[in-house]
Amino acid sequence: MSGWVAPYVGLPYAADPGGDGPEAFSCWGLVRHVFLHVHGILFAKVAVDEAAPSSPANARAILACARAAAMHRVPEGTPPADGDILILRSRVRLHCGLVVRANGGLRVLHAAHDVGVVLEHWRDAVAGMSVELWRRA
């Protein structure tokens, strides 16, 4: 699955809620765009506000999209797989991205405020966050 990654890396972050490209992306906008163009699955447009007070509603909206696409939550302790949707949470932040096996290891493709779309090493992307994975059936 990782052959589709290169065109996204380096694109800017989209400040508009639900920014789903093709020239700039928010975190959920990137996931939404990839699933539409790689898998033909259209997720609802969700404006992910990463601030903690909004996180529960945002997470519910994202999870509803995953369930509607016949995805299931991966049991804790199961190794991440290429193409999983990754939801990261902390007390102050909600973020999402995609799991990618690339460059000899596990990476996360995500759109971040400060750097745009990046392919980041798994360990660095999930540091200090609660990890939840969703996978296509």
N, C-alpha and C positions, 0 to 999 in steps of 0.2 A: 504493500500500500504506500510505501514511502516515496515512490516516484513522483507523486503529485505534489509533494511538499515544496519544492524549490521555488515555484512562482509566487508563493505567499511570503516567504521569509524576506524581511526587510521592508515590507509595506508599512505605511504609517498606521497609527492608532486612530480610530474614528471616534471623535468625542460625542457625536450624535448618538442618542440611545438606539440600541439595536443595529448599529452600523454594520451592514453585511456586504460591503465591497461594491464593486470589485477592486477599487483603488485604495481603500482604507477599511479597517475592521475594528469592531469592539470584540471582546472575548466571545460572547455568545454569537455575534454576527459572523465571526470566523467559523465557528462550529456549524452554524446554520448554512452558510455558503458552501462549505466543504461537503456536507451531507447532501445538499441539493445537487451539486455538480459532480461529485464522485459516486454517490449512491442513488441519486434520483429521489431522495427523501426530502420533503419540504417540512421543516419545523416552523412553528409559529414564531413570529417576531416578538422577542422579549427584550425589554430594555433592562439590562442587568446593572443595577446600582450596587456597586461593591460595598457601600456603607452598611455596617452591621444592622441598623434598625430596619432596613429594607430587605435584608438577606433572606429571611424565611419565605416571604412572598415570591421573591425572585427564584429561589431554589425550587419551590413548588411548581412554578410555571415551567421551568426547565425540565423538571422530572416528568411533568405531564406530557411534554413534547417527546421525551424519550420513551415513555410508555406507549404513546400513540403510534410510535414508529416500531413497536414490537421489540423494544429493547428491555433488558432486565438488569437489575442491579447485581453486580458481581459480588459474591460473598467475600467478606473480609479475609485477607490472607491469600486470596487467589492472585497469582501474578498478573500484572497488566498485560493486555494484548494490543497489537497494532490496530488502531481504529477505535479503541474505547474512548468514550467521552469521559473526561476527568472533571470532577467538581471538587474544588478546593475551598475549605472553610476554615476560618479562625474566628475569634471573638469579634474581630473588627473588619473582616473582609470575606467576600464571596467572589470566586473566580472560576472560570472554566476553560478547558482546552481539549486537545486531542492527544492521545498516546500514539507515538510513532517509534518504530524500530528503525534506527538510522545510524550511520557512522559507527557501527559496531556496538551499539548499546541502546538503552531505553531513553527516549526523549519526550518532551512535551512541546507541541506546537500551540502557541497561544498569543493573544494580542494583549500587550501591557501598555498602560498609560505612558510610561516614560521611554519605552524603546520601540513600540510598534510590534509587528509580528516577528516572533523569534522562535527558534527551535532550540530549546534549552534542555540541558541534562536533567534527567528525572530527579536526581538527588537535590539539585538546586531549585527546581521548580516547586517541589512539594515541601521544602524545608519549613517547619513550624506550622504546617497546615494539616487539617483533617482531610483525608483522601477518600473520595467515593468514586467508584467506576461504574459505568453503564455500558453494556455491550449489546450488539445486534444479535438476535436469536439465531 
